[in-house]
Amino acid sequence: MAELFISYSKANREQALALADELRGRGFSVWIDQGGIRGAKQWSAEIVEAIDACSTLLLLISPDSIASRNVAKEVHLASEKGRNILPVVIEKVALPSNFEYPLAGIQRVYYHDRPAIFRALEMLNGVEATEQLLPSRAEEDSTIRLAVMPFDDLSPQHDNQWFADGMMDELISTLGTIDKMKIPSRSDVLHYRDHSKKSHEIASELGVRYLIEGSVRKGGEKIRINASLTDTLRGEQLWTNKFDGSFDDVFAFQEEVSMNITEVLKLKLTREELHKVEDHGTHNAEAYELFLKGRHEQYYVTKESYLRALDLYEQAAALDTQFERAHIGVASICCVYYREYSKNPKWLKRAEESLAKAEAIKGETSKTLYIRGMIEWLKGNNEVAIATLTRSTELDPQNHNTFNILGAIYTTKGDYSAAVEVLQHVAERSESTTDYFNLLIALGGSDKIDRRSEVAQKALPIFDRYMLREPEDSNAALLYCYVLLWAGRKEVAAEAAARLYERSDLSGHAIYNLGFLYSQLGKPKLYISLVRKAIASGYREIEQTRNATFLPEESVYEEEFKAILKELEELIEREKNSLE
C-alpha cells in the first residue's frame, strides 16, 4: 500500500520526481504519476485507487498546480476520504476558493525545507523514516543548505570563463569543507549558467535555502568581482559585495566572501575549518591563474583538453614549486591519460614524480593517498591500492572519488559484496548519476543481483532530472541507457542507444561501452563493429574487454572477437615500447 501520494502539475514534474526519490530513499513508500497530470485525458481510475490507498497526500503548491482541475480533484477526493493532506509550497500563491475549504487550518511547509517535510510526515503517519539513511533531527535542523551558482563572465571579450568557473569552484570547495554546510556539487549547478529561472525556483530544484550568485570582469590584470547571498525563503538579499583590484588580490576576495557568509549565517568555524578557508595553496597569482585554467580544461574530459590541462598544471608547478594542488593536478592527469589513452608506463612514472613533490610539501593527505592508490591500481597492485585508498577514506570520508576507485577495484577482483558496500555508501549520500551507475555494476555481479532492478528504478528519476538539465552530455546519456535496461525498460533503452549511435562526439571509452550495451540488447554483430571503432578512437582498457562473453548461439562472433583482442594486446605492447 502506498503511504504517500504526490499531487502536482506537470509544470513541476522535475521537483515532484526529486522529492519522490528522496522520500523513497528515506524509507517512505510513494505513489506518483510519473507521466505528469494528464490534462484533457480522462481522470484515471488508477489515481482514484492510489488516493484511496494512501495515508497522506502531498500537494505541491504552485500557480500551475492551483490552476489544474485534476490537482483540485485529487485534493478534494483525499479530503472526502479523510486522508492527511500536507501542502508543500514550491511558489507562494493565493489559494482560490476551490482549495480554501480542503486546506483550511492546515499548516504548509516549503519545498526546499526537507527537515520540515520529513518531520510533518513522521507526525502525520506515526512512523520514523529509515534510521540508517536519515540524519538526526539535530543534525538536520543545524545544517545550512547553500548553493554556489555559476559566476557570469562580464569581461569585454567574454574570454574569461575559466576565471568565472574558478571562483565558483573555489567557493564550492571551501564552503563544502564546513561541517554544518551542505553544498551541491559543480555538476549540480553548472547547467544554471545563462539561466532564466528565478532564485526561488532554482533553490527549490536544488533543495537549498541560500544562493550565492556573482560575476567577474577581467581586463589585463584588473579584475572586478561581484557576489551576493540571497535567502530565497524570505526573498531577501542578506549580503552583497563589489571587489575591485588586481588578480593578485583574488585570494583576499575568496577569503572575504567565505568569512562574510559564515558570519551572516551565524556559523562558528573550528580552527581546522578556518585554516581551510585561509589556505589557497599558493600566494603566487600567476601560478594560481594557470592552475584555474588547467582545471577548466580538465573538465572538458577529452584527450586534447587533458594535454592542455597537463601543460598548464606543469607551468603552475614550475612557478611555485610549493603549490601542492598543481603537482596533484599533474599526477591526476597522467593517471587518467594512462587509463584512457595510452598504456605507456612513462605516464605512471610522471604521475609518481609529481605525487612525490606533493607529498614532500604536506605529507600524506586524503588527496595524495587517492592518487597513490590509483597509481598502484593502474600498476595492477590491487591489495596495496585497497590499503592506500582505505587510508584516504579515513582521512576524508567525503572524498567520493576514493570510494569510487575502491569500488572499481573490488569489482575488478570479483569481490562484488565489498564493492556494493563501498559504492552504496557513496550513492546514498551523493545521489550522483555516476555513483549510482557504479553501484549498479557491482550489484550485477554480486549475490544481490535481484536488487539491481529495484536500485535502477530508484536511480531513474535521478537520471531523468540530470538529462533534463544536460541533454547534450553523451556520457551520462550512455549510462542512462544501461539504467533503463536494468530497470526493465528494454525498448526505451534501445531507442536511446540508437540516438547515441548517431552522435559523433563519443570518446573511445564511450564507444566501447555503447557496443557492450548492444551486446546486452542481443546485437553482438554491432558490438564487434563498435569495439573496432573504439580502439581506433583510442580505447585501451584491455582488462574490461577480456571480460566480454558470448552466448552459444553467438559463437560465430567469438573468433572475430579473439582476433580483435589479440590486435589490441599487440597495439598496447607497441605503445609501451614506444618512445612517444
C-alpha positions, 0 to 999 in steps of 0.5 A: 500500500502506498503511504504517500501520494504526490499531487502536482502539475506537470509544470513541476514534474522535475521537483515532484520526481526529486522529492519522490526519490528522496522520500523513497530513499528515506524509507517512505513508500510513494505513489506518483504519476510519473507521466505528469497530470494528464490534462484533457485525458480522462481522470484515471481510475488508477489515481482514484485507487492510489488516493484511496490507498494512501495515508497522506497526500502531498500537494505541491503548491504552485500557480500551475498546480492551483490552476489544474482541475485534476490537482483540485480533484485529487485534493478534494477526493483525499479530503472526502476520504479523510486522508492527511493532506500536507501542502508543500509550497514550491511558489507562494500563491493565493489559494482560490476558493476551490482549495480554501475549504480542503486546506483550511487550518492546515499548516504548509511547509516549503519545498526546499525545507526537507527537515520540515517535510520529513518531520510533518510526515513522521507526525502525520503517519506515526512512523520514523523514516529509515534510521540508517539513511536519515540524519538526526533531527539535530543534525538536520535542523543545524545544517545550512543548505547553500548553493554556489551558482555559476559566476557570469563572465562580464569581461569585454571579450567574454574570454574569461570563463575559466576565471568565472568557473574558478571562483565558483569552484573555489567557493564550492570547495571551501564552503563544502569543507564546513561541517554544518554546510551542505553544498551541491556539487559543480555538476549540480549547478553548472547547467544554471549558467545563462539561466532564466529561472528565478532564485526561488525556483532554482533553490527549490530544484536544488533543495537549498535555502541560500544562493550565492550568485556573482560575476567577474570582469577581467581586463589585463590584470584588473579584475572586478568581482561581484557576489551576493547571498540571497535567502530565497525563503524570505526573498531577501538579499542578506549580503552583497559585495563589489571587489575591485583590484588586481588578480593578485588580490583574488585570494583576499576576495575568496577569503572575504566572501567565505568569512562574510557568509559564515558570519551572516549565517551565524556559523562558528568555524573550528580552527581546522575549518578556518585554516581551510578557508585561509589556505589557497595553496599558493600566494603566487597569482600567476601560478594560481591563474594557470592552475584555474585554467588547467582545471577548466580544461580538465573538465572538458574530459577529452584527450586534447583538453587533458594535454592542455590541462597537463601543460598548464598544471606543469607551468603552475608547478614550475612557478611555485614549486610549493603549490601542492594542488598543481603537482596533484593536478599533474599526477591526476592527469597522467593517471587518467591519460594512462587509463584512457589513452595510452598504456605507456608506463612513462605516464605512471612514472610522471604521475609518481614524480609529481605525487612525490613533490606533493607529498614532500610539501604536506605529507600524506593527505586524503588527496595524495593517498587517492592518487597513490592508490590509483597509481598502484591500481593502474600498476595492477597492485590491487591489495596495496591500492585497497590499503592506500585508498582505505587510508584516504577514506579515513582521512576524508570520508567525503572524498567520493572519488576514493570510494569510487576507485575502491569500488572499481577495484573490488569489482575488478577482483570479483569481490562484488559484496565489498564493492556494493558496500563501498559504492552504496555508501557513496550513492546514498549520500551523493545521489550522483548519476555516476555513483549510482551507475557504479553501484549498479555494476557491482550489484550485477555481479554480486549475490544481490543481483535481484536488487539491481532492478529495484536500485535502477528504478530508484536511480531513474528519476535521478537520471531523468532530472540530470538529462533534463538539465544536460541533454547534450552530455553523451556520457551520462546519456550512455549510462542512462541507457544501461539504467533503463535496461536494468530497470526493465525498460528494454525498448526505451533503452534501445531507442536511446542507444540508437540516438547515441549511435548517431552522435559523433562526439563519443570518446573511445571509452564511450564507444566501447561501452555503447557496443557492450550495451548492444551486446546486452540488447542481443546485437553482438554483430554491432558490438564487434563493429563498435569495439573496432571503432573504439580502439581506433578512437583510442580505447585501451582498457584491455582488462574490461574487454577480456571480460566480454562473453558470448552466448552459444548461439553467438559463437560465430562472433567469438573468433572475430572477437579473439582476433580483435583482442589479440590486435589490441594486446599487440597495439598496447605492447607497441605503445609501451615500447614506444618512445612517444 
